[in-house]
């Protein structure tokens, strides 16, 4: 079998390597991958790439074997000095600590609170889309989908309008660090890259989170930050450190997930004109179409776990401490789970994709992401049909399935 590299972020910047991932699914579904130096980023010890749906789902649902905490959830190993701090985020916790924290915050994401924003989200989407269509052309991320989820998230969190540009700055810093256009690599005095998720790089963000939390204690409102400040179960509340890490998670994941999903869904429609026409003719298909968009263009490409003990997966012996990386974008095209997976089917049922994770780390914000997609595409389908005006540009990342440019014309 030829050597297949599904690590290099530049590979995904050119497009999802579907042929390589299919080859791995068929012949080496849990494959050993090198972790070479990329640009100024140093080499790592390598990892196991998990590419079949059943194995990806098993890893995500087995935290006792595949830990989120031991090495956090990004392919690159964090600085050992940063790891204790990173582990304070719920994304990088294991049960039972993760369950305790999730129980504390679940009440902040009630359907009533989320649906309260539906009308405003739809109005905002309509304004942005109609302005773009009136010009006859647009770059969808720059003109519409970078701004829309940012404003929606700011409303949900209770971030004042004057501070909202900060959310985009922080998101780009953390998500776009592998991309030479989209991000900015910061180095230390010796020229070594600094992890954008390190406490030192995020001091301004955590300082802001602390100020916002204090403001919500003095002036409570019907928003998620107030709900997090007030959250209490059996007399227990979130610590200041946990509050700051939740703010980080919501700003980064809450913004960039939808920011990736919206242009990904539009691209799927314009590349599949028959499905696009069918959906325009029957908008009642939108709920199933959204799930199919999330399947063919999952916002997150990969997530990392660390083996908590020696374990076997798909016939491979994985040693305690090994990195295990699940490929959502491969699992979603696994013929063993999804019949004719490369067909964009707006009526696909069932559609048990993994776009929002699985098991204990099922995304807390999934309902809000779906709400935003519902309101955006309701308005998008009311516009005249749109066409691709030039090739899209993808984010250089082996983590986020981002689209940084999507030129469209009406």
N, C-alpha and C positions, 0 to 999 in steps of 0.2 A: 504493500500500500504506500502511496506517495505521502510524504510528510505534509501535514495540514496545519497551518498556523491560524488559530482563531483567537489570538491574543492581541496582536498589534492594533492599537486604536486607529491607525491610518487605514487599515483594511476596511473597517466599518465606515470610515469617512468616504470611501469609494462606493459603499453600498453593502448591504448584508451579504456575506459570502454563502449564499444558500447552497451552492454546489458542494462546497467544502463541508458544510454542516450536514448535508444529506449523506455524504460519504462517511462521515464519522458516525452518524446514526446507524447506518447500515453495517459498518464493519468494525467500528471501535467506539461504542457509545459512551464509554468512560475512558477517555484517552489522556495520556500524559502529555502535557504541554510545557514547552519551555517558556521562560519569562525573560526575554532578552532586554538589553538596554534599548530604550527608545528615546532618541534625541538626548536630552540631558538627564532623563530619568534612568536611574541605575537598574541593573538586572536584578531579578529575584530568583527564588529557589525553584520556581515552576509550580504547576498545579494540575489537578484532574479536571478535565472539561466534561461535564455531564450533559448529554445532548438529546436523549430520548425523553418523551413526555412522562412516562411512568416513573423513570428514575429521578427526574427533576422534582416531580410531585413528592416522591418518597423522601428525598433529601429535605425538602421544605417542611415536611410534616414530621420529621424525626430529630427534634432539637437535642435529644439526649445523645445521639450519635454524631450529629452535624451541628456544631455550635456556632451561634452568631457572635458570642462574646469572646471566645478565645483569641481570635485574630481580627475581629470586626467583620465588615461585610463588603469591603472593596478588595479587588484582586491584589493590588499593591499592599504590601505589609506596612502598617503605620509605624511611625517612630515608637519604639518601646516606651519612651518617656510620655508619649501622648495617649497610649492605650488606656490607662486607667480613666482618663477624662472621657475618651470616646465611648467607653463602656457605660457611661451614664445615660446615653441615648437609648430609648426603648428599642430602636432598630438593632442595636448591638448588645442586647440582653438575651438571656435564656430564661425559660421558666425555672423556678417559680417567681423570680424577681420580675420578669417581664409581665407575668400575669397580674401581679400586684399593681404594677404601674398602669397596665392597660385597664384594669378595673377602675382605677381612680379617674381616668380621663375619658372613658367611653361616654359618659353622660354629657360631655361637651359637644358631642357630634349628633345631637338628636335630629330626627327627620324634621321636626317642627322648625328648629333653628335653621337648618339648611334650606328648606323649601321657602322660608321667608325671603330669601334672596333671589328666587327664581325670576320674578318679574323684572327686577333690576338687571340681572344678568342678561335676560333676553333683550331688554331695551338697549343695553350697552353693546351687545353683539350686533343688533340691527343697525345702530348708528355707525359702528366701525365698518361693517360690511357694505352698507349702502354708500358710504363715502368712497370706499374703494371701487365699488362697481360704477359709480358715477364718473370716475376718471377713466374707466374702460380697462384698467390694468392695475396690478398691485404686486408687491412682494408680500405675500400673506404673513409671514412671521413679523417682518418689520412694521407693516401697516396695521395688522389686526391681532394676530395670535400671541405676540410677545406681551402686548398690553392688556388684553382681555383677562386672562387668568390672574395677572398681577393685581388688577383692580378688584377682581372678585375675592381673591385671597385677603387683600387688605381689609375689605369690608367684613369678611368673616372673622378675621383676627381682631378687628377694632383698631387698625393702624391708621392714624390721621392722614388725610390726603397729602399734606405737605411732606410726609416722610416716605411716600410709596416708592420713589425712585431708589431708595436704599435697598428695597427688597430685590430689585432687578440686579443691582450691583453685587449684592451678596450671592445671588444665584449664579451669575456668570462667573464669579470668582471660584466657586466651589465646583460647579458642573463643567465649565468650559476649560479647565486647566490643561487638558491634553490637546486642545485645539489652538493652532497658532493664530487664527483669526478671531476666534470667539472668546478666548481666555487670555490670561496674562500669567506667565510663569514668573514666580518670585524666587530668587536664590539667596543663600546666605553669603557671608563674607568670603567663603571658600568656593563659591560658584556652584554649590549643591542646591538642587531644587528643594523648596520648602513646601511641605504638604499644606494645601489650601484649607484643609480641615483641622489643622493644628490649633490649639487654643490661642497661640500667639497671633495667628493670622485672622482669627475670628473675634479678637478682643472687642472691636467696635460693635460687632453684632450682638455679642453677649451683654455688653454694657447697655445697648439700646433695649434689649429684652428685659433687663432688670428695671430700667426706668419705666418701660411700658407696664410691667407687672405692678409696680408701685402705684402708677397712675390709676390702674384698674381697681386696686384696693381702695383708693380714695374716691374714685368716680366710677362705680360699677355700671356696666351696660350689658345689653343682650348680644354679646359676642363671645368668641371662643376663648380669647385671652382672659376675660373676666371669669368664664366658666372654669378655666384651668386654675386660676388663682383661688377660686372658691371651692374647688373639688375636694370632697372629703368622703372617706369610707372608713367606718369604725373609728372615727376620731383621727384618722391619719390624712395628712395633706401632702402635696408635692413639696419637695425641698426647693430652695432657690436654684440649686444646680439643675435639678430635674426640670424646673420651669424653663430655664434658659435653653436646655437641650431640646425641649419640646418646641420652643419657638424656632430654633434652628431647623428641626425636622420639618415643621409645617411650612416654613418659608421656602426651603430648598425643594423638598419633595412635593409639597402641595402646589408650588408654582410650576416646577419643571415637568411634572407628570402631564399636566393638562397642556402646557406649552408644547410638548412633544406630540401629544395625542391629537390635537386639533389639526395641524397641518398634515400629520400622518393620515388622518381620516380623509381629508380633502384630496390628498395625493392618490389614495386608494380609489376614490370615486372617479377622478379624471383619467386614471389609467385603466378604468373598467367602465367604459361608457354605457354598456348595456345595463349594468347594475345601477349606474347613476340615473339613467332614464327611468328605470323601474322604481327607484326610490322617489324620484320627483313626481312620478305618476301616483304613487301610493305612500304618502308620508307616514301612514300607520305602521310601516315596516321599520321605522326609525329605531325603536328599541333593539331589535335584533341586528340591525345594521351597525349600531354603535358597538355591540359586542363583537361583531366581525371586524370592525376597524381596530379594536383593541387586540384581536387575535393576530391580524396580519401586520400590525404595526404596534407591538407592545412598547410602551414608553421606556421601559427598562430592558436592556439587552441581557444583562447578567447580574447575578448576585453571588457573593462568596460565603462559604461556610468553612469551618475548620473541624477536621475529624477529632472527636473527643476521646476516641479509643480506636484500636485496630478493628477494622470492619471490612466486610466484603460488599461490593456493589457491582452488579452486572458482571460477576465473575472476576472482578479486579480486587486485589488485596490493597486496601488503603490503610496506611499506617497512622497511628495517633499523631496529631500535629500537622498532617498534610492539609494543604489547601484544596478545597473542593468547590468548583465554580459551576453553578447551574446556568444553562443558556435558555432563558425563556423564549428567545427568538427562534431557537431550534425546536424546542418542544412544541411550539405552535404550528410547526409545519411537519410534524411527525405523522406519516401516513398510518401508523398503527393506532392513532387516536382520532385524527381528523380525515375523513374521506376526501380525496381530491383537494389537498390542503392549499395548493397554489391557486385555486379558484376563489375569487372574492364573491361570497354568497351571502347576500343581505338577508336571506331567510334561514341561514344555517341554524339547526336545532337538533340535538343539544350543542352547546358551544362552551365547553368547560375550560376556557382559557385560563392562563395563570398570570395575566397582566397585572393583577393587584396582589400577587403572591398567593400563599396557601399556608394552612396550618396556623400556628400561634402568631405569625407576623402578617396575617391578612391585613391589607392596608386600611387604616382607620379612616382615611379620607376618600375611600372608593365611592361612597355615595355622593360626595360633593363633586368629584371628578365626573361622574356620570351625569349629574345634574347640569354641569357646565356644558358638557358635550351635547346633551339633549337640547338645551336652549340655543346653543350656537348653531347646530345643524338644522333646527327648526327654521331659523332665519336664513341660513345659507341656502336651503332648498327652495325658498321663496324667490330667490334671485334668478335671473336668466342663467342658462348653463354656462359654465366657465371652462376654459381650456388651459393647458399648460403652455406657457409662453417661452420657456427656456428650461434647461436642465436644473433640477433642484440641487442645492448644496447641503450635504449632511454634516452633522457635527462629528469631528474627529474624537471619538470616544469609544471605549469598549464597555461602557456602562450605560449611558443614556442614548436612546434611539432618537436623537434630535435631528430636526431639519432647520437649518439656519437661513436658507433662502428658498422660496417657492414662488417663482414668477408666474402670475396668472393673467389671463386676459378674458374680457367679456366681448 
